[in-house]
Amino acid sequence: MALLEGPQVLAQCVLDPNRRTAQTLAPAIVHVLAVANRQPAQVQLVATSIGPGSFTGLRIGVTAAKTFTYAVGAEVLGISTLEAIAHQSDPLAPQAEIHAVLDAQRKELFVGRFQSQPPLANDVLPRLTRLSPDAIIDIESWLGMLPPGTVMIGPGLSRLVDRLPGGVAMAPEPQWEPQAATVGRLAWRDYQLGRRDDLWKLAPVYLRPSYAEEKAKK
């Protein structure tokens, strides 16, 4: 959870991973507003990651963001979780291909592929170009497709460290988890560029049906 003014972080806190998101999210909102001495009505843009990721976590996060947006009369932007993770990398070489990865279970990964670009003056975030839509990829297929020089980042790497091919690089582990400040900065950047999301149509991006939905089709 983070509160920003433009790209500047005014306050942030990390939710307790040992407690349910539904229990910690509202108190976290109150906390960052109090730390920054801001009122809810002063918030003009709400940013939320929209996935891919956990079904329950995404539903709670997106619903909370939309509810707060409606209550205070703000605008809302959804940000790909994988895009946020990719922007936390510090490419070791210019023009590097960056893969952001999350565990999708079932021996699969959620993968976002990006290309780093030379930075411009006053850039707050790395300059990345998306190479393909976020996708679910079989782990074995992904390991076989990594070109030399690829920079990898994301919690999906935690069980794959010993299986990675030579010639690739990993971002430092503290950068793997998506950060609220990164989501906020990406939303601020996109908003400045004219992007707008519809509050009523904004929804999580799961990339696959839930287990219950798959079971119902059988």
Buried (B, 14 or more C-beta within 10 A) or exposed (E): BBBBEEBEBBBBBEBEEEEEBBEBBEBBBEBBBEEBEBEEEEBEBBBBBBBBBBBEBBBBBBBBBBEBBEEBEBBBBBBBBBBBBBBBBEBEEEEBBBBBBBBBEEEBBBBBBBBBBEEEEEEEBBBBEBEEEBBBBEBEEBBEEBEEBBBBBBBBBEEBEEEBEEEBBBBEEEBBBBBBBBBBBBBBBBBEEEEEBEBEEBBBBBBBEEEEEEEEEE
